[in-house]
């Protein structure tokens, strides 16, 4: 058998992950064939322009602009299409007891919020005292967060967050693979909160913004991104 690096690579699925993998492998000199079971590329991402100027997102409507995403946007020539979320978009509401409650975005707001009970607030503070933990097997992200913060935080923070990003069930998502930074934080720090504080301090020391990456989309919708990725692939490398 010849050198495995010379073998062609098959990619199953033409969503953002498959398209990004195909682009990276082709740039590295591999022969690639991407197979998509539907009649279009983009996976869950689909932007539809309707009469009257309406833009409908059939899937996710934004993404976090991490340094890697920012570089990809520049490489694909999409800077002019980029649109940043309005500051008011940072506000989130969770329905509890039949009414929307603002999701607290700061420690003082967390202490005052009616979204979580006193028991959960105390548990959050005591989580800072946890020591490093080495797990010998993967667990769901719901299990990991429940062990650190309790069921209430899973129900009214994690589940809405996971549903919005993955359209999935937190009890069936791998913490090790879907949330590798949290998995690693538990191994090294024990406390997830202490790990976040340490990461923020390290960012400030490097002169980087300590907050989360900006939320962005594109003027014609998030579907612009998979279309731009697909345009970089050689003719004949995609089969729908």
N, C-alpha and C positions, 0 to 999 in steps of 0.2 A: 504494500500500500504506500502511496506517495505521501509527501508532506501534507499534513492536514490543512495547513494555511493556504494551500492552492485549491482546496475543494470548494465547490460552489456552496453558498449558504441559502437555505430556504427560510423565509420569515412568514409566520402565520399571523395574519391580522394587519389591516392597513389603517389602524388608528395612529395617534400621535407617537406612541411608543414604537410601533412597527416601522413607521416612516422615518423616525429619527434614527432607529437602528440601521435601517437600509442605507440612509445617507452616510452615516458614520463608517459603515463597513465598506461601502463603495469608495469613499474618500481614502480608506486605508488600503485599497487595491484589491478587494475581494470581489468575486462574481456573486451577484445577489439576485434572487427571484422572490418577489413578495406576492403572497397569495391572500386575497380578501374574499370572503364568502358572499358579501353583498355586492350590489352593483355600483358602489361608490366608495371612495376613500374618506377617511376622517374619523371612522368609528363613532363614538358617542358625540363627537363635535359635528354640528350641522347648523349653518346659518342660512336663513331664508329671507330674501328681500321680497316684500309684498307691495302691491299697489298702494299709493298714498305715502310711501316712504317708511313703512313699518319694517323694522328688522326683528325677526323672530329667531331666537336661539332655541333649537330643538333639544340641545344638551347643555353643557356648561357654558356660561357666558363671560368668563374671565379666567385669568390665571395669575399666579404670583411671579413677578419679574425678578427671579434670582439672577445672580451674575451669569450663569450658564444660559438662561433664557434670554437675557439682554444681548449676549454675544450672538446667539442664534438669530435673533431679530435683525441685528446689524448684518450678519452674514447673508441673510435672505433678502436684504434690501427693503425691509418692512418698517423702517423708522418713521416714514411719513404717514403710515397707516395707524401707528400706535396711538392709543387713547388711554389716558390714566383715569382711574376711578375718581369721582368727586369726593371731597373730604367727608361729606355726610354719609357716604356709602360704608364708612367704618362702623356705623351704628347697626347693631343686630338686636333682634327681638325674639324671645323664646316664649311660646304660649304655655302658661301654667295656670291651672284652675280657671281655664276659659278666658284668660286675658293676656295680652302681650306684655312681657316684662323686659326692659332693656337688659342686654347682657353686659355685666360690669366690665369695664375696660381698664380699670386701675385698682390697686389695693384698697384705697378708701371706698371706692364704689362697691367693691366686693363685700366689704364689711357692712355696708348699708343695704345691700340689695335684698329684696324679699324672695328672690329666685331660689336661694339656698337657705337651709335651716342653720341654726346656731351650731348644731352638731357637725355639719359639713364644714362650716367655717373654721371651727376648732381643729378638725381633722386636717384641713389644708395647712394650717400653721404647724401642727405637729409633724407633718410629712417632711418638713425641713430637717428633722432629726434622724431620718432613716439612713442606714449605712449601705454601702455597696452590696449588690446581690448578684450572684452568678446563677443563671438559670441553665438547666441542662436540656431544655426543650422549649420550643416556641409556644406562645400562648396568644390568644386573641387580644386585640387592643382594648376591648371591653374589660377583659380579665385583668390586664395590667393596670389600667386606670382605676378600676374598682378596688384593687388591692392597695393602691396608694391613697385614693381620695374618697372611696365609698360609692354606693349605688346612685345616690342622688346626682352626683356630678356626671356620672355616665349617662343618666336619663336626660338631664337638662343642659348638658354642655357637649359631651362627646358625641352622643347619638345625632343631634342636629348637625354638628360639624361634619361627621362622617357621611351623613346622608347628603349633605350639600356638595361634598367633594367627590365621593365615590359612588353615590346613589346605591350604597350598600349597607349591610348590617355589621355593626361594630363587633358583634359576638362571633362573626365569621371571617374577620379580616386579621391577617397575621400582623402582630406587632413588630416582629423582627424584620419583615420584608416591606410592609406598607408604611411603617413608621420607624425606620432604622435609627434615627437620631434619638428617639425616646428609648428604644431598646438599649442603645449604647450608653445613654445617660444613666440608666439604672445600673449597668455593669460598673461604670466608673465612679459615679457619685452616690448611688442609692436613691437619694432624693431627686425627683424630677425637677422640682422647683429650684433646688440648689444648683442643678446642672444648668437651668435656664439663666439663672443669675450669673453664674460663672461664664457662660457663653457671651452674655451681654457685656460683661466687663472686658473680656478678651477682644470683642469687636471694638469697643471704645479705645482700648489700648492700641489697636491697629489703625485707628482713625476712621473706622467704618461706622455707618449708622447702626444703632443698637436695636431699632425697631424691626418689625417684619418687612419683607420686601413689598414694594408697591403692587397694587392690584391693577392689571391692565387688560385691555382688549384691543380691537382694531375697528376702524371706521365702518367696515363692511362686515363686522362680526368675527367671532373667533375662528370661523371656518376658513378665514384667509390663511391661517397658519398651516394646516395640513395641505391646502392647495399649493402653497409656496414650497413646502417640503417635497411634495410629489413632483413638482416641476424640475427639481434638481436630479431626479432619477433618470437613468438612461432609458431610451425607448425600448420597449419589450421586456423591461424588468418587473412589470406589475401585471398580475392576472386577476381580474375581477370575476 
